[in-house]
Amino acid sequence: MDNQIAPPVLQLEKVCMTFATASDTPLTVLEDIDVTLKDGEILGLLGRSGSGKSTLLRIADGLLKPTAGRVTYLGHPLSGPGDGIAIVFQTFALFPWLTVQKNVEASLDALGVKPDEAQRRAIAAINTIGLTGFEHAYPRELSGGMRQRVGFARATVINPTILLMDEPFSALDVLTSETLRTDFVDLWMSHQLPTKSVLMVTHNIEEAVLMCDRVLVLSSNPGRISLELPVTLPQPRNRLDSSFRDVVDEIYSILTARAVESLRAHKDVHRGVAQPLPAATVQQIRGLLEAVAVTTCDGHAALGTLAKTLGMSVTNLLPVAEALDILEFGEIKDDAVSLTAAGRVFVQSPGDLRRPLFAEHLLRFVPLAAHVQRVLNERPEHRAPKDRFIEELEDHLDPRDAESTLHTLIGWGTYAQMLTYDHRSQTISEYRRRESSSR
């Protein structure tokens, strides 16, 4: 069959995904998604947290049935997990009681492959992925990078048509992830991987440009394809090349602009308790405020400059900048951050005066903080289970965003000396009431 008229390896057409909530208000995570995965390509799904990337990947694997739309695999409707589709997870997901070889063979055992053939194929996959000599080691004896290599071997040993990857390098340190990315691309370019196509979820712009032939950018709330960008740079790609930086900067500019739009939309739509909070720690917020103050004389600095100063990727810096904007310590505008008057006061204040200022802004500009404080005040023991707030947030946010938002609030509230959190009982308590009652 002519390649030009052959059906795509995988195709999602007008796919929507809506989840039910406790309040019977449907939560739309993905809307009007069109994705075509071609034979012989690595396709990247790039987006911020909450854009529905992992949900889309589960639909592509057949693990989730979309609320609306059509999914076809090799020209046929996909209903349930597809034969020839394998996945590599963010976490290692290995069986700790099995050796490396037995972990890899587990994929073949599920397919009913005879033991001798399973052993032969497992050893070949282990050798290909760079784990020769570790066949009889257990996961606890391996480094993070080596455990993830086992995950790759287990996925590829079944000779999948499609390899799905859900942020497979994000749990690794910088050096290990860079080595594993490079090795994967080398194996792919030399046709040593027994798979036709790769669909990879990532939030890392440079990773997407380094590995992918095309990049689809997802916007958030709900997730939609906002940009399709072919990456025509020859492999192997060099991060230092100007052409590489040009592609990264183009995607970065688009993502930054969309992030600002999304932030404004969140403020308009989620003015209440359900306002999503970015995964930014107080330490990161303080660091960004101080970096803006130090690197400029007018309290205004480009995000790219700040990322270099702080040794962060722009992708990781965006949630911190968003936190400044939410707390009214800064403002994101035109790919830059400007300090507000309150942000300048925070930077110039000694440590003991920063907490009350942070607490004041937290209560004024984050409705969830005031809501949690009110609930704790109304309870005789001034504490409440974490799940009480999670269930409330899930009426408006997907479970991952609900969990992340409350986690962020706990961190901010602890610094502001508004609340404490007991990890064992998963209980949130009012900080000041607890302190005074212990005296």
Helices and strands as residue ranges (DSSP letters): E 10-19, E 27-37, E 42-47, H 53-60, E 68-73, E 76-77, E 85-88, H 100-109, H 115-128, G 139-141, H 144-156, E 162-166, H 174-189, E 197-202, H 205-211, E 214-219, E 224-230, H 242-269, H 282-295, E 300-302, H 303-310, H 314-326, E 330-333, E 336-339, H 341-348, H 351-365, H 367-378, E 383-385, H 386-393, H 399-415, E 419-422, E 427-430, H 431-437
